[in-house]
Amino acid sequence: MRLLPKVLMSFSALALLPSAAAAQEARPFATIFKNPQCGCCESYGDYLEASGYEVKMVATHDLALIKERQGVPAGLEGCHTMLIGGYFVDGHVPTDSVDRLLEERPRTSGITLPGMPAGSPGMGGAKTGTWTITGVRTDRTTSVFARY
């Protein structure tokens, strides 16, 4: 009689596998390129992992070149550059915007939150002012993607 509960538990666990696979598809692997000395980028990676993303951190002295190749406009650069799901995400962008980008799949190269705003994910301090997440099209024209 004790075997039956174990068998039922095994089948219950197997029933969860499609959901786990679907969740993995919904959250593609993220690669974050960062300056080797930057600690807030590590904190942003921890923030993403806590939200269910798998993250690889890559320390590089070629961050400006990576941003240029991805099409991040001058003056709109964030602290680090993440490549995820065929897009770039530059800076300390909240996961709400990352999730929306990956769900809606707009015809864009990526999104960016310029600078290192206090209170943004991975940054210390209290939020001040409005954060504008900018969408960048392949022709490098921009539009507002979100505001927080």
GIHU-V677069 format. One record per pair of residues at least 12 apart in sequence whose ideal C-beta (glycine too) atoms are under 10 Angstrom apart, sorted by the first residue. I is the first residue (numbers start at 1). GAP is how many residues later the second one is. D is the distance in Angstrom with one decimal. If there is no record, write none. Layout:
# GIHU-V677069
[[I & GAP & D] [I & GAP & D]]
This chain:
# GIHU-V677069
[[23 & 29 & 7.0] [24 & 28 & 9.3] [24 & 30 & 8.3] [26 & 26 & 8.5] [26 & 59 & 9.9] [26 & 73 & 8.4] [26 & 76 & 7.4] [26 & 77 & 8.0] [27 & 21 & 9.1] [27 & 24 & 8.1] [27 & 25 & 5.3] [27 & 26 & 5.2] [27 & 27 & 7.3] [27 & 57 & 8.8] [27 & 58 & 8.9] [27 & 68 & 9.6] [27 & 71 & 9.1] [27 & 72 & 8.3] [27 & 75 & 7.7] [28 & 25 & 8.1] [28 & 26 & 8.4] [28 & 55 & 9.7] [28 & 56 & 5.6] [28 & 57 & 4.3] [28 & 58 & 8.4] [28 & 59 & 9.5] [28 & 74 & 6.9] [29 & 24 & 7.9] [29 & 25 & 5.2] [29 & 26 & 7.9] [29 & 27 & 7.1] [29 & 54 & 9.2] [29 & 55 & 7.3] [29 & 56 & 8.7] [30 & 15 & 8.1] [30 & 18 & 6.0] [30 & 19 & 9.1] [30 & 23 & 5.1] [30 & 24 & 6.8] [30 & 25 & 4.9] [30 & 26 & 7.2] [30 & 27 & 9.6] [30 & 52 & 5.4] [30 & 53 & 7.4] [30 & 54 & 4.4] [30 & 55 & 8.5] [30 & 59 & 8.0] [30 & 68 & 8.3] [31 & 23 & 9.9] [31 & 24 & 7.7] [31 & 25 & 4.9] [31 & 26 & 8.1] [31 & 27 & 6.1] [31 & 50 & 9.0] [31 & 51 & 6.7] [31 & 52 & 4.9] [31 & 53 & 7.4] [32 & 12 & 7.1] [32 & 13 & 5.6] [32 & 16 & 7.9] [32 & 21 & 9.9] [32 & 23 & 6.1] [32 & 24 & 7.1] [32 & 25 & 5.3] [32 & 26 & 6.8] [32 & 27 & 9.7] [32 & 47 & 9.9] [32 & 48 & 5.5] [32 & 49 & 7.3] [32 & 50 & 4.7] [32 & 51 & 8.2] [32 & 52 & 8.9] [32 & 57 & 8.9] [33 & 23 & 9.7] [33 & 24 & 8.4] [33 & 25 & 5.0] [33 & 26 & 8.2] [33 & 27 & 5.4] [33 & 29 & 8.0] [33 & 30 & 5.9] [33 & 32 & 9.8] [33 & 33 & 5.0] [33 & 34 & 8.6] [33 & 37 & 9.3] [33 & 47 & 6.2] [33 & 48 & 4.8] [33 & 49 & 7.5] [33 & 50 & 7.6] [33 & 55 & 9.6] [33 & 57 & 9.9] [34 & 23 & 6.3] [34 & 24 & 7.1] [34 & 25 & 6.1] [34 & 26 & 7.3] [34 & 29 & 7.0] [34 & 32 & 9.9] [34 & 45 & 7.5] [34 & 46 & 4.2] [34 & 47 & 8.0] [34 & 48 & 9.2] [35 & 24 & 7.3] [35 & 25 & 7.6] [35 & 26 & 7.5] [35 & 28 & 5.8] [35 & 29 & 10.0] [35 & 44 & 8.0] [35 & 45 & 7.4] [36 & 22 & 9.7] [36 & 23 & 3.9] [36 & 24 & 7.3] [36 & 25 & 7.0] [36 & 27 & 9.6] [37 & 22 & 8.6] [37 & 24 & 10.0] [38 & 21 & 8.5] [38 & 25 & 9.2] [38 & 41 & 6.5] [38 & 42 & 6.9] [38 & 78 & 9.2] [38 & 84 & 9.8] [39 & 83 & 9.1] [40 & 39 & 6.2] [40 & 40 & 8.3] [40 & 52 & 7.4] [40 & 76 & 6.5] [40 & 80 & 9.0] [40 & 81 & 9.5] [40 & 82 & 5.0] [40 & 83 & 5.5] [40 & 84 & 7.9] [41 & 16 & 7.1] [41 & 18 & 8.8] [41 & 22 & 9.8] [41 & 37 & 9.8] [41 & 38 & 6.1] [41 & 39 & 4.3] [41 & 40 & 9.7] [41 & 41 & 9.4] [41 & 50 & 9.9] [41 & 51 & 8.9] [41 & 75 & 9.8] [41 & 81 & 7.0] [42 & 13 & 9.8] [42 & 15 & 6.6] [42 & 17 & 9.8] [42 & 38 & 9.6] [42 & 80 & 7.9] [43 & 49 & 8.9] [43 & 78 & 8.0] [43 & 79 & 3.9] [43 & 80 & 7.4] [43 & 81 & 8.3] [44 & 13 & 9.5] [44 & 34 & 9.5] [44 & 35 & 7.7] [44 & 36 & 6.8] [44 & 38 & 8.3] [44 & 45 & 10.0] [44 & 47 & 8.6] [44 & 48 & 5.6] [44 & 49 & 8.8] [44 & 72 & 10.0] [44 & 76 & 8.5] [44 & 77 & 5.8] [44 & 78 & 3.1] [44 & 79 & 8.0] [45 & 12 & 5.4] [45 & 35 & 8.8] [45 & 37 & 8.8] [45 & 77 & 7.7] [46 & 75 & 9.4] [46 & 76 & 7.5] [47 & 45 & 8.4] [47 & 47 & 8.9] [47 & 48 & 7.4] [47 & 73 & 9.5] [47 & 74 & 4.4] [47 & 75 & 5.3] [47 & 76 & 9.8] [48 & 34 & 8.0] [48 & 36 & 9.0] [48 & 41 & 9.6] [48 & 45 & 9.8] [48 & 47 & 6.7] [48 & 50 & 7.8] [48 & 73 & 8.0] [48 & 74 & 8.7] [50 & 45 & 9.1] [50 & 71 & 9.7] [51 & 43 & 9.4] [51 & 44 & 4.5] [51 & 45 & 9.6] [51 & 47 & 8.3] [51 & 48 & 8.3] [51 & 70 & 8.9] [52 & 43 & 8.7] [52 & 47 & 9.7] [53 & 29 & 9.3] [53 & 31 & 7.8] [53 & 42 & 7.7] [53 & 45 & 7.9] [53 & 46 & 9.6] [53 & 49 & 10.0] [55 & 27 & 8.3] [55 & 29 & 9.2] [56 & 26 & 9.9] [56 & 27 & 9.7] [57 & 23 & 8.9] [57 & 25 & 9.9] [58 & 22 & 9.5] [58 & 23 & 9.6] [58 & 25 & 9.5] [60 & 20 & 9.8] [60 & 21 & 9.4] [63 & 14 & 8.8] [63 & 16 & 9.1] [63 & 17 & 7.2] [63 & 18 & 6.7] [64 & 13 & 8.2] [64 & 17 & 9.8] [66 & 14 & 9.4] [66 & 15 & 5.3] [66 & 17 & 8.6] [66 & 22 & 8.7] [66 & 24 & 9.7] [67 & 13 & 9.4] [67 & 14 & 5.5] [67 & 21 & 8.0] [67 & 23 & 6.7] [67 & 45 & 9.1] [69 & 12 & 9.5] [69 & 19 & 9.3] [70 & 12 & 9.8] [70 & 13 & 7.4] [70 & 17 & 8.9] [70 & 18 & 4.1] [70 & 19 & 9.8] [70 & 20 & 7.7] [70 & 39 & 6.7] [70 & 40 & 6.5] [70 & 42 & 9.7] [70 & 66 & 8.7] [71 & 17 & 7.2] [71 & 19 & 9.8] [71 & 37 & 9.6] [71 & 38 & 4.5] [71 & 39 & 7.3] [71 & 41 & 9.9] [71 & 65 & 6.0] [71 & 66 & 8.7] [71 & 67 & 7.0] [71 & 68 & 9.0] [71 & 69 & 5.7] [72 & 16 & 6.4] [72 & 18 & 5.0] [72 & 19 & 9.1] [72 & 37 & 8.3] [72 & 38 & 7.3] [72 & 39 & 9.9] [72 & 40 & 5.9] [72 & 42 & 9.4] [72 & 62 & 9.6] [72 & 64 & 6.8] [72 & 68 & 9.0] [73 & 17 & 9.5] [73 & 36 & 9.9] [73 & 39 & 7.8] [73 & 41 & 9.3] [73 & 61 & 8.0] [73 & 63 & 6.2] [73 & 67 & 5.7] [73 & 68 & 9.0] [73 & 69 & 6.4] [74 & 66 & 9.7] [75 & 39 & 7.1] [75 & 40 & 10.0] [76 & 14 & 7.4] [76 & 15 & 8.7] [76 & 35 & 9.8] [76 & 36 & 5.0] [76 & 37 & 8.8] [76 & 38 & 4.9] [76 & 39 & 9.2] [76 & 56 & 9.6] [76 & 58 & 5.6] [76 & 60 & 7.4] [76 & 64 & 9.9] [76 & 66 & 7.1] [77 & 13 & 6.2] [77 & 14 & 7.4] [77 & 35 & 7.1] [77 & 36 & 9.9] [77 & 37 & 6.3] [77 & 38 & 8.0] [78 & 12 & 4.1] [78 & 13 & 1.8] [78 & 14 & 6.4] [78 & 15 & 7.4] [78 & 33 & 9.6] [78 & 34 & 5.4] [78 & 35 & 5.3] [78 & 36 & 5.9] [78 & 37 & 6.8] [78 & 38 & 7.4] [78 & 39 & 9.2] [78 & 42 & 9.2] [78 & 55 & 10.0] [78 & 56 & 9.9] [79 & 12 & 5.5] [79 & 13 & 6.3] [79 & 34 & 8.9] [79 & 35 & 9.4] [79 & 36 & 7.5] [79 & 37 & 4.9] [79 & 38 & 9.7] [79 & 41 & 9.2] [79 & 43 & 8.1] [79 & 44 & 8.3] [80 & 12 & 8.2] [80 & 36 & 9.6] [80 & 42 & 8.8] [81 & 29 & 8.6] [81 & 31 & 8.8] [82 & 16 & 8.2] [82 & 28 & 8.7] [82 & 29 & 10.0] [83 & 27 & 8.5] [84 & 14 & 7.0] [84 & 17 & 8.3] [84 & 18 & 7.1] [84 & 26 & 8.9] [85 & 13 & 8.9] [85 & 16 & 7.6] [85 & 17 & 4.9] [85 & 18 & 9.9] [85 & 20 & 8.0] [85 & 25 & 9.9] [86 & 15 & 9.9] [86 & 16 & 9.1] [86 & 19 & 8.3] [86 & 23 & 9.2] [86 & 24 & 9.1] [87 & 14 & 5.8] [87 & 15 & 7.6] [87 & 18 & 8.7] [87 & 19 & 9.0] [87 & 21 & 7.1] [87 & 22 & 6.8] [87 & 23 & 4.4] [87 & 24 & 7.2] [87 & 48 & 9.9] [87 & 49 & 9.4] [88 & 13 & 10.0] [88 & 20 & 9.5] [88 & 21 & 6.2] [88 & 22 & 3.4] [88 & 23 & 7.8] [88 & 24 & 7.7] [88 & 48 & 7.9] [89 & 12 & 7.1] [89 & 13 & 9.5] [89 & 21 & 5.9] [89 & 22 & 5.7] [89 & 23 & 7.5] [89 & 24 & 8.6] [89 & 44 & 9.2] [90 & 20 & 6.6] [90 & 21 & 7.3] [90 & 22 & 3.7] [90 & 23 & 7.1] [90 & 24 & 8.0] [90 & 43 & 9.8] [90 & 44 & 9.0] [90 & 46 & 8.5] [91 & 20 & 8.8] [91 & 21 & 5.5] [91 & 22 & 3.9] [91 & 23 & 6.3] [91 & 24 & 7.1] [91 & 25 & 7.4] [91 & 26 & 8.3] [91 & 29 & 7.7] [91 & 30 & 9.6] [91 & 31 & 9.4] [91 & 32 & 9.8] [91 & 40 & 9.4] [91 & 42 & 8.7] [91 & 43 & 9.7] [92 & 21 & 5.6] [92 & 22 & 9.9] [92 & 23 & 8.6] [92 & 24 & 6.6] [92 & 25 & 6.7] [92 & 26 & 9.9] [92 & 27 & 9.3] [92 & 28 & 3.8] [92 & 29 & 5.2] [92 & 30 & 5.1] [92 & 31 & 5.6] [92 & 39 & 8.6] [93 & 17 & 9.4] [93 & 18 & 6.0] [93 & 19 & 7.3] [93 & 20 & 4.8] [93 & 27 & 8.0] [93 & 28 & 7.5] [93 & 29 & 9.8] [93 & 38 & 8.8] [93 & 40 & 5.9] [93 & 41 & 9.9] [93 & 52 & 9.0] [93 & 53 & 8.6] [93 & 55 & 9.6] [94 & 19 & 8.1] [94 & 26 & 7.3] [94 & 27 & 5.6] [94 & 37 & 8.0] [94 & 39 & 7.9] [94 & 52 & 8.1] [94 & 54 & 6.3] [95 & 26 & 7.2] [96 & 25 & 9.9] [96 & 37 & 9.3] [96 & 50 & 7.4] [96 & 52 & 8.0] [97 & 14 & 6.1] [97 & 16 & 8.1] [97 & 34 & 9.5] [97 & 36 & 4.9] [97 & 38 & 9.5] [97 & 48 & 6.4] [97 & 49 & 4.9] [97 & 50 & 9.9] [97 & 51 & 8.2] [98 & 13 & 7.9] [98 & 23 & 9.7] [98 & 35 & 9.6] [100 & 33 & 9.3] [100 & 45 & 8.0] [100 & 46 & 7.2] [101 & 32 & 9.1] [101 & 34 & 8.4] [101 & 44 & 7.6] [101 & 45 & 9.4] [104 & 41 & 9.9] [106 & 29 & 6.9] [106 & 31 & 8.7] [106 & 37 & 9.7] [106 & 39 & 8.3] [107 & 28 & 9.9] [107 & 30 & 7.0] [107 & 31 & 7.3] [108 & 27 & 5.0] [108 & 28 & 6.2] [108 & 29 & 5.4] [108 & 30 & 7.3] [108 & 33 & 9.8] [108 & 34 & 9.4] [108 & 35 & 8.6] [108 & 37 & 8.0] [109 & 26 & 8.6] [109 & 27 & 5.0] [109 & 28 & 6.6] [109 & 29 & 5.3] [109 & 30 & 9.1] [109 & 31 & 7.8] [110 & 24 & 9.4] [110 & 25 & 7.8] [110 & 26 & 5.6] [110 & 27 & 9.6] [110 & 28 & 9.8] [110 & 35 & 9.5] [111 & 22 & 5.3] [111 & 23 & 6.6] [111 & 24 & 5.4] [111 & 25 & 6.9] [111 & 31 & 9.8] [111 & 34 & 5.0] [111 & 35 & 7.9] [112 & 20 & 9.5] [112 & 21 & 7.2] [112 & 22 & 5.2] [112 & 23 & 8.4] [112 & 24 & 6.5] [112 & 30 & 8.7] [112 & 33 & 8.7] [113 & 18 & 5.9] [113 & 19 & 7.6] [113 & 20 & 5.4] [113 & 21 & 7.7] [113 & 32 & 9.5] [113 & 33 & 9.2] [113 & 35 & 8.8] [114 & 17 & 9.1] [114 & 18 & 8.1] [114 & 19 & 9.5] [114 & 20 & 7.4] [115 & 16 & 9.4] [117 & 12 & 7.7] [117 & 13 & 9.6] [117 & 14 & 5.5] [117 & 15 & 9.9] [117 & 31 & 9.3] [119 & 12 & 8.6] [119 & 29 & 9.6] [120 & 28 & 8.4] [127 & 21 & 7.8] [129 & 19 & 9.8] [130 & 17 & 5.5] [130 & 18 & 6.9] [131 & 15 & 8.3] [131 & 16 & 6.9] [131 & 17 & 4.5] [132 & 12 & 6.0] [132 & 13 & 8.3] [132 & 14 & 7.7] [132 & 15 & 5.5] [132 & 16 & 8.3] [133 & 12 & 4.5] [133 & 13 & 4.2] [133 & 14 & 7.2] [133 & 15 & 7.4] [134 & 12 & 9.1]]
